[in-house]
Every structure is written in structure tokens, then in C-alpha cells.
């Protein structure tokens, strides 16, 4: 999208699909091109931080954000809204204000509206996957690894495969891998605790929008070579 803004008054004249249409608008209306800014979106997405509402994981969850949230908004103080930084460490949990909740609601509406069929579902998962990794990195940045037995090298070895799955939007596969890791002796540590991994599994499960094919819907068949 291109936003046509008058320089002196900072007045928005219009929103156009591309720069060519915006320039044609200026020409057709006999306006001076030098008097306007042609602004484009930076492509930075709003990072969703709300993870649990009243004990239920709602992270990027389409059914939750498309439901009637009027009760939560009307009686916000009566609900428990928790951030991804849920206070499981030594610090208090991050406060999610009502204003932040409304901002995330508006952001979710915009993202959900762009889902178009199964390819759109996959692109949605990929976008959420990159957001998820940003939140994971934030938890890493806020951790003093000198005080835990887990080193960044150890974490990379443990999570490299899972991170690849998340980046491709393969949340179902990532959840399965994380669940198996939880059952592996010695996998958890002072950072990758059972509680933290369970939170990641919950978040991936809530955010997964892909409509997986059933046996009747399979379009391709892969046979093992003999």
C-alpha cells in the first residue's frame, strides 16, 4: 500500500494499491508532486505477546480472536491475561494492559483476513513461526546463561531441527518433536525447563491454522522405493 501525504499539513490524501496509481491520482488532480510524500509500509509486523487468557492458551489462535470478546473488554480487570514473559523466572510477569489487548485484537483481525485457502494458512503459520522465534530469542536475551548449565551451543544442538520446522510453519511436526524431547532423559535443563517447553507446545498448538488433509483428500501418493 502507498499512503499519499501532503508535506506541509501532514494531511492524508489517499491510500493506493501501488505508487503508479498514487502518482496518477496526483497528475489527474493537477497537484504538485513535490508537495507530497509517497509513504509505504515498512513490513514490520506487530508481535503478539498475549499467551494465556484465563488459563487457556490463545497465542495467535484464530477461533479465540474471531469470537465475541466483548465480555473481556468490558470486564478486563476480572480476567487473567498473561504475556509470553509469564513470570516463570525470577521476575514478575509482564503486564498486559487493556490497550495492548485491543492492539493485538486489531492486529489479529488484519492477519486473519489475509488467510486465503491452504496456501494462505501455510503463509500464516510461517509468519507466526518467525514471530514465535523472536519471542524465544527474547527469553534467551533476558537469561543469564552463566548461571545455568545449558550453554547457547547446547541449545542450538537441541533445538536446531525444531526451529527449522517452526520457520516453515510445520507446527504439528514441531509439537511432536518437542513432546518426544520432553521424554528424553537429560533434555531439560535450567533454561529449557519442562514448564517452558510445555508453554511452547501450547503456543504452537493454539496458533496452528493449517487444515491438514485427510485420507480422502490426499492428492499425492509417495511410495517407498524398493
Secondary structure, DSSP 4 states (H G I P E B T S, - for coil): -EEEEETTTTEEEEEESSHHHHHHHHHHTT--GGGEEEEE---PPPPP-EEEETTEE-TT-HHHHTS--HHHHHTGGGS-EEESS-S-SSSPPPP--HHHHHHHHHHHHHHHHT--HHHHHHHHHHHHHHHHHHHHHHHHHTS-GGGSS--HHHHHHHHHHHHHHHHTT-HHHHHHHHHHHHTSTT---SSS-HHHHHHHHHHHHHH-------GGG-----PPP-
